[in-house]
């Protein structure tokens, strides 16, 4: 990414380090180290160190909708309130968007069936509203998340991995060994599993989310 840049160009990039993604910051830091550059990169290293510290503390689990609480017995992961609120809002927005789409479809049908005079603008507006039906369905994913993670709890207490999650609407508790914890990548998703059960997922292309799940497994296995 930066190997073909001159030291002067790297310095210019370094001045804008706050605008870089975490992955780009890591690559830039590595490139500067490789070149033994005398450029002052202390602010960059401090920013990287802060993010790594937050990853180690599982702070970024909050971005995935979860909280991690360290106890004397181990660690406990639960669904956070913000995620619940976002799921509820997604459902409300989805319903609103869906009905706007239904209204658009109804208007289109009425225009053609009743033989009403219409112009290109009104036709385009109704087509746009009708297309919102499909967007509304996307928002309904919040319903599945809300149900799946209602009562969610993941813990490692005294060496026993315990997962409480809804499977087919029923809240169940699954227990497993440390070796049952697996992190798998499927297309663009990182899946944390306990045996055959999916615990949670993250964006595989987001390095912070990826490293957070990797750290979570470490914490669960050594807690």
C-alpha positions as CSV (number, residue, x, y, z in Angstrom):
1,X,0.0,0.0,0.0
2,X,2.8,2.4,0.9
3,X,5.9,0.6,-0.2
4,X,6.0,2.6,-3.5
5,X,5.8,6.0,-1.8
6,X,8.8,8.2,-1.0
7,X,9.6,9.1,2.6
8,X,8.2,12.6,1.9
9,X,5.0,11.2,0.6
10,X,4.8,8.9,3.7
11,X,5.2,12.0,5.9
12,X,2.3,13.7,4.2
13,X,0.2,10.6,4.8
14,X,1.3,10.5,8.4
15,X,0.1,14.0,8.9
16,X,-3.4,12.8,8.0
17,X,-3.2,9.6,10.1
18,X,-6.5,10.4,11.8
19,X,-8.3,10.1,8.5
20,X,-6.9,6.6,7.8
21,X,-8.6,3.4,8.6
22,X,-7.1,1.3,11.4
23,X,-5.8,-1.2,8.9
24,X,-4.1,1.6,6.9
25,X,-2.6,3.0,10.1
26,X,-1.1,-0.4,10.9
27,X,0.4,-0.7,7.4
28,X,1.8,2.8,7.6
29,X,3.4,2.1,10.9
30,X,4.9,-1.1,9.6
31,X,6.3,0.7,6.6
32,X,7.9,3.4,8.6
33,X,9.5,0.9,10.9
34,X,10.8,-1.1,8.0
35,X,12.5,2.0,6.6
36,X,13.9,3.0,10.0
37,X,12.6,6.4,9.2
38,X,13.5,9.2,11.6
39,X,10.0,10.7,11.1
40,X,8.1,11.3,14.4
41,X,5.3,8.8,14.3
42,X,4.5,8.9,18.0
43,X,1.0,10.2,17.5
44,X,0.2,7.4,15.1
45,X,1.7,4.8,17.4
46,X,-0.4,6.3,20.3
47,X,-3.6,6.1,18.2
48,X,-2.8,2.5,17.3
49,X,-2.0,1.6,20.9
50,X,-5.2,3.0,22.1
51,X,-7.2,1.0,19.6
52,X,-5.3,-2.2,20.5
53,X,-6.0,-1.5,24.1
54,X,-9.7,-1.2,23.4
55,X,-9.7,-4.3,21.4
56,X,-8.0,-6.2,24.2
57,X,-10.7,-4.9,26.6
58,X,-13.4,-6.0,24.2
59,X,-14.7,-2.4,24.0
60,X,-15.5,-2.8,20.3
61,X,-18.0,-5.5,21.1
62,X,-20.4,-2.6,21.7
63,X,-20.2,-1.8,18.0
64,X,-21.5,-5.4,17.4
65,X,-24.3,-4.9,19.9
66,X,-22.8,-6.6,22.9
67,X,-21.2,-5.9,26.3
68,X,-18.5,-7.9,27.9
69,X,-18.3,-8.0,31.7
70,X,-15.3,-9.5,33.4
71,X,-16.1,-11.4,36.7
72,X,-14.1,-13.4,39.2
73,X,-15.3,-16.6,37.5
74,X,-14.6,-15.4,33.9
75,X,-16.3,-13.2,31.4
76,X,-20.0,-12.7,30.5
77,X,-21.2,-11.3,27.2
78,X,-24.7,-9.9,26.9
79,X,-26.8,-7.9,24.3
80,X,-26.5,-4.2,25.0
81,X,-29.4,-1.8,25.3
82,X,-28.3,0.3,22.3
83,X,-28.5,-2.7,20.0
84,X,-32.0,-3.5,21.2
85,X,-33.1,0.1,20.6
86,X,-31.6,0.0,17.1
87,X,-33.4,-3.2,16.3
88,X,-36.7,-1.8,17.4
89,X,-36.1,1.4,15.4
90,X,-35.2,-0.8,12.3
91,X,-38.5,-2.6,12.7
92,X,-40.5,0.6,13.0
93,X,-38.8,2.2,10.0
94,X,-39.2,-1.1,8.1
95,X,-42.9,-1.1,8.7
96,X,-43.2,2.6,7.7
97,X,-41.2,2.1,4.5
98,X,-43.1,-1.1,3.6
99,X,-46.5,0.6,3.8
100,X,-45.2,3.6,1.8
101,X,-44.2,1.0,-0.8
102,X,-47.6,-0.6,-0.7
103,X,-49.2,2.8,-1.2
104,X,-47.0,3.4,-4.2
105,X,-48.0,0.0,-5.7
106,X,-51.6,0.8,-5.1
107,X,-51.2,4.2,-6.7
108,X,-49.6,2.6,-9.8
109,X,-52.3,0.1,-10.2
110,X,-55.0,2.8,-9.8
111,X,-53.3,4.9,-12.4
112,X,-53.4,2.2,-15.0
113,X,-56.7,0.5,-14.1
114,X,-58.7,3.7,-13.9
115,X,-57.1,5.2,-17.0
116,X,-56.2,8.4,-15.1
117,X,-54.2,11.0,-16.8
118,X,-50.7,11.1,-15.4
119,X,-47.4,12.7,-16.1
120,X,-43.8,11.3,-16.1
121,X,-43.1,12.9,-12.7
122,X,-46.1,11.3,-10.9
123,X,-45.3,8.0,-12.5
124,X,-41.7,8.2,-11.4
125,X,-42.7,9.1,-7.8
126,X,-45.1,6.1,-7.6
127,X,-42.5,3.8,-9.0
128,X,-40.0,5.0,-6.4
129,X,-42.5,4.5,-3.6
130,X,-43.4,1.1,-4.9
131,X,-39.7,0.0,-4.9
132,X,-39.5,0.8,-1.1
133,X,-41.4,-2.4,-0.5
134,X,-38.1,-4.3,-1.0
135,X,-36.2,-1.9,1.2
136,X,-38.8,-2.4,3.9
137,X,-38.2,-6.1,3.9
138,X,-34.5,-5.5,4.6
139,X,-35.3,-3.5,7.7
140,X,-37.4,-6.5,9.0
141,X,-34.1,-8.3,9.7
142,X,-34.2,-6.4,13.0
143,X,-37.1,-8.7,14.0
144,X,-34.9,-11.8,13.7
145,X,-32.1,-10.2,15.6
146,X,-34.5,-8.9,18.3
147,X,-35.9,-12.4,18.7
148,X,-32.6,-14.4,18.4
149,X,-30.8,-12.3,21.0
150,X,-33.6,-11.8,23.5
151,X,-32.2,-13.2,26.7
152,X,-28.7,-13.7,25.1
153,X,-25.9,-14.6,27.4
154,X,-22.4,-16.1,26.6
155,X,-20.0,-16.9,29.5
156,X,-17.1,-18.9,30.5
157,X,-17.4,-19.6,34.2
158,X,-15.0,-22.0,35.8
159,X,-13.9,-23.4,32.4
160,X,-17.4,-24.1,31.1
161,X,-18.6,-22.3,28.0
162,X,-22.3,-21.5,28.3
163,X,-24.5,-20.0,25.5
164,X,-28.0,-18.9,26.1
165,X,-29.8,-17.9,22.9
166,X,-33.0,-18.4,21.1
167,X,-33.1,-21.1,18.5
168,X,-36.4,-21.4,16.5
169,X,-37.9,-18.9,19.0
170,X,-37.2,-21.1,22.0
171,X,-34.6,-19.8,24.6
172,X,-32.1,-22.6,25.1
173,X,-28.9,-22.9,27.0
174,X,-26.1,-24.8,25.4
175,X,-22.9,-25.8,27.2
176,X,-19.6,-26.8,25.6
177,X,-15.9,-27.3,26.0
178,X,-13.3,-24.7,25.2
179,X,-12.4,-26.7,22.1
180,X,-15.9,-26.2,20.8
181,X,-15.3,-22.5,20.3
182,X,-14.4,-21.8,16.7
183,X,-14.0,-18.7,14.5
184,X,-14.9,-19.3,10.9
185,X,-15.0,-17.0,7.8
186,X,-17.8,-17.4,5.4
187,X,-17.7,-15.0,2.4
188,X,-17.7,-11.6,4.1
189,X,-18.7,-12.7,7.5
190,X,-16.8,-13.9,10.6
191,X,-18.8,-16.4,12.6
192,X,-18.1,-17.2,16.2
193,X,-19.5,-20.7,16.9
194,X,-20.0,-23.0,19.8
195,X,-20.0,-26.4,18.1
196,X,-22.7,-26.1,15.4
197,X,-24.4,-23.1,17.0
198,X,-23.6,-19.6,15.7
199,X,-23.0,-17.3,18.7
200,X,-22.6,-14.0,16.8
201,X,-21.1,-12.7,13.6
202,X,-19.0,-9.7,12.4
203,X,-17.8,-8.1,9.2
204,X,-14.8,-10.1,8.0
205,X,-13.4,-7.1,6.1
206,X,-13.5,-4.9,9.2
207,X,-10.1,-5.5,10.9
208,X,-11.3,-4.1,14.3
209,X,-14.3,-6.5,14.3
210,X,-12.1,-9.4,13.2
211,X,-9.5,-8.7,15.9
212,X,-12.3,-8.2,18.5
213,X,-13.7,-11.7,17.9
214,X,-10.2,-13.1,17.9
215,X,-9.6,-11.5,21.3
216,X,-13.0,-12.6,22.6
217,X,-12.1,-16.2,21.9
218,X,-8.7,-15.8,23.7
219,X,-10.5,-14.3,26.7
220,X,-13.1,-17.1,26.7
221,X,-10.5,-19.8,26.5
222,X,-8.3,-18.5,29.2
223,X,-10.9,-17.1,31.6
